[in-house]
């Protein structure tokens, strides 16, 4: 929780201690077109919950034309299957102590659907409500050199502007190597088959790490 005074770029935020027993809040906000990042988001949420956090897992709204969605049977099936799931809102950002964003790679960059959501958070940023939170990310691509690292690095540019604290897995656990060794965050080489068990373990570990670091930062 934070008390903020002023307006960007001169916002002053003072941390406030939560009551004893108050659960750390972690939001997992992601975009997925065919389900890979949907599965990874659930694993991140599981890891955060196992570390004692209250968790929200939310998919951002689809912004692609319906004709584009229908052009790919897997995309269409996933969109229809998840139509009733809760969508991410700016309230989720305001609510959370830590936020993990997930996106597939799009030409080595963040998917437009997630970028649109991030771009809508200007009001929260202006009010200083996105500062001093923990942020992290995960991604996926069809091949190992499909822009996985560059996508996460591009995503993290936004967190610098938020005034956030970026928490990555680094090489703090051997399971990072087992899932491909990406220190910037879990990244799936999908090959049309979705995440492996090693990928999911990496995602759970990130969720746990974000929850633990957010708790320490919150004090």
Phi, psi and omega in degrees: 000144182222147170253125184237140177234147178090187180226154180303140009266016185243050180273134175247121182243133179243126180293146178236131180286134175282158174299151178301136181091353179290130185280139171297142183251125179236127175253134174248110186240126191210165168240141176216138179258326181234359171121345182300309181287337173299314179293319179294321180299319179298320179293319176301315179298321178298317180296318179294319180295321179296335178273004175097010182272153166276131192234139167240129175246118188225134174267142178280156182297147174285132179245353180289149177302146182301326179296324178292318178299316183289343180289343179239110183305324180291323178295314180299315181298317181293317180300317180291320183292329184255012184301330183268001182282151181299136179264150178295145176225166179295336176299327179296322177293316180296322184289325193277149168272332178221141182229129176247121180258142177232139180207141168289160177284141174228097183056042178076017185222179181287139178300143183302326183297316178287321179299322178298318178297314180299320182293341180276358185268015183302323180296318177295317178300314182300326180274003179076013187275356178255356181281155173063027172252161175272136178230148177205175182208163173216160185208182178202156176206169182281341180215162186300333182249034182269016177101020184299310181292317182295329178295316179294319179296321176295319178300320185290341175304322180296322183292328176298318179292327177293336189081030183270170177253113184276126179243116178249164175289336186052221173239045184276357177209141181301336183294341176298319179294322182296335181261012177120345173080029179273111183284347183279340181155163178301135178218131186258129167267099196290313183053024180077002185249353180082184184293146173274172176297326176295320178298317181293323176296320177298317180296316178298320179296319178298316178301317178298314182295318179296316179298317181293319181288324177296322178296317179294319181293322181294324176072000000 
